[in-house]
Amino acid sequence: MSTGMVIIGASQAGVQLATSLREGGYDERITLVDGASHEPYQRPPLSKDFLSGVVDAEGLRFRERDYYETNNIVLALGSPAVKVERVGDGGVVMTADGREYPYRRLAFANGAAPRKLEVPGADLDGIFSLRDADDAERLKASFQRTDNVVIIGGGFIGLEVAVNALQQGKTVTVLEAAPRIIGRAVGEETSEWFLQAHRKRGIRIDTDVQITGFHGEQGHVTGVELGDGSVIPAGIVVVGIGVIPRTELAEQLGLEVANGIVVDEYSLASDGQTLAVGDVANIPNPYDRTAEAMPRIRLESVNNAIEQARFAATTVAGTPAPYKSVPWFWSNQGEVKLQMAGLNMGYDRVLIRGDQDADKFAILYYRGDTLLGADCVNSPADFMAIRQALGKGKHLSPEAALSSEPLKKLFSDVVIA
Ligand SMILES: Cc1cc2nc3c(=O)[nH]c(=O)nc-3n(C[C@H](O)[C@H](O)[C@H](O)COP(=O)(O)OP(=O)(O)OC[C@H]3O[C@@H](n4cnc5c(N)ncnc54)[C@H](O)[C@@H]3O)c2cc1C
């Protein structure tokens, strides 16, 4: 008897895979196993509208309550998978509470865990990371008990939390180890603009900072010690220094792992059978297969989790389509809405459209004459135009992009080569 598909991880990628499988006519059993006991929910609002109280836990859910039952998708929540074993053509997933979920096909969609700061005092109370709804609840509650928030890591999550804290009347300091903030995702011009914008609104941001430890009293953090010996006072600390893909279970199965579970363009791991989707997967670059700068990549975004899972469903259905997509991402930092399209790796030239002083502009990244991607600040129309054009393979030369005409119009004049 077939035992269908078990998906480890009931979040953005896992739920999408289950949904796409059902929509594609997959009629075997689908079980979503997740260690968390919440019904599957979205993570992006955790550092945005959930933290500020605009959205509550109910507003985070992906689907209506009856969706899973109606679509015959079993939610096995509340106990993490701790072991996976092959049995015959399939296998069995075992959870910490002793349950067993036999499968014919297995997918990993178990995401990534926050990177920890390994310095003295890191286990003091009042030091938070932010990956799931429970983290966000704890952080939100702690905001009420402090006036002084220190964020370690000037990435998207760190900056979103920083703006949120500022808007709630806190003194906010962001400490970044690298020379510039959000440096992994955006080019220098965008980093610099965000640095100045946040400093102007009152957030202290220090770059090139080394954290050497935490100070505390009665078990609670009181300060962050820096490499130069100085101590920044802290009522609470939020550590947002990136994530590590959860690969331990894949390793148990002997699957190839290198910064994520290594998969091919059909989302198949090294055994040619198991799938991996979302933040946990190390995928062939879906945007530019010829990209010398980055032939493989691990994308941490909602868009990637959804799109890769959709393509992966075609693999299971027996009509495999190679995963291709124009990556995109957004970050809301107060009234500043950043939207990014494409990937800027290997760019050698930028072009700025719009008005940086008016907080409304787009930075276009070029390699030679080829448009690679863009960062759009408070410019949704430019973002949409660029994202759609990149998807259609339309490329606007830097000279043409200098025109003051709207990008939508400029792209409509481009003939696809
Ligand atoms: C605070 C925050 C803000 C974000 N903001 C944005 C944004 O603005 N835009 C954007 O594009 N992206 C954003 N992201 C990233 C986005 O949410 C992730 O890329 C996306 O959630 C990845 O989906 P996933 O399903 O691959 O992994 P995850 O969402 O991490 O889900 C993995 C799931 O696996 C479960 N799991 C882990 N281990 C086990 C186990 N052993 N057994 C069973 N279950 C397990 C976890 O409980 C979790 O539910 C944000 C992320 C966070 C945390």
The ligand as a Gaussian input file, in Angstrom:
#p B3LYP/6-31G(d) Opt

LIG

0 1
 C       11.139000      37.613000      10.865000
 C       11.239000      37.235000       9.418000
 C       10.917000      38.168000       8.447000
 C       11.014000      37.832000       7.096000
 N       10.688000      38.762000       6.161000
 C       10.704000      38.425000       4.854000
 C       10.295000      39.350000       3.854000
 O        9.956000      40.497000       4.142000
 N       10.295000      38.944000       2.560000
 C       10.668000      37.674000       2.194000
 O       10.653000      37.340000       1.005000
 N       11.072000      36.781000       3.124000
 C       11.099000      37.117000       4.433000
 N       11.488000      36.214000       5.378000
 C       12.003000      34.909000       4.941000
 C       10.889000      33.916000       4.691000
 O        9.960000      33.920000       5.721000
 C       11.528000      32.544000       4.509000
 O       12.359000      32.599000       3.378000
 C       10.466000      31.474000       4.341000
 O        9.682000      31.353000       5.500000
 C       11.126000      30.141000       4.022000
 O       10.172000      29.157000       4.051000
 P       10.555000      27.644000       4.354000
 O        9.254000      26.919000       4.366000
 O       11.626000      27.208000       3.449000
 O       11.216000      27.661000       5.812000
 P       10.631000      28.127000       7.196000
 O        9.614000      29.182000       7.022000
 O       11.801000      28.395000       8.071000
 O        9.868000      26.845000       7.747000
 C       10.505000      25.692000       8.147000
 C        9.535000      24.901000       8.997000
 O       10.143000      23.665000       9.322000
 C        9.855000      23.353000      10.665000
 N       10.874000      22.449000      11.156000
 C       12.197000      22.695000      11.335000
 N       12.816000      21.589000      11.781000
 C       11.877000      20.631000      11.873000
 C       11.889000      19.268000      12.268000
 N       13.005000      18.656000      12.669000
 N       10.745000      18.579000      12.239000
 C        9.596000      19.163000      11.830000
 N        9.523000      20.451000      11.448000
 C       10.645000      21.166000      11.462000
 C        9.846000      24.704000      11.355000
 O        9.099000      24.655000      12.552000
 C        9.190000      25.587000      10.305000
 O        7.803000      25.645000      10.460000
 C       11.423000      36.521000       6.725000
 C       11.758000      35.586000       7.717000
 C       11.663000      35.927000       9.050000
 C       12.028000      34.912000      10.104000

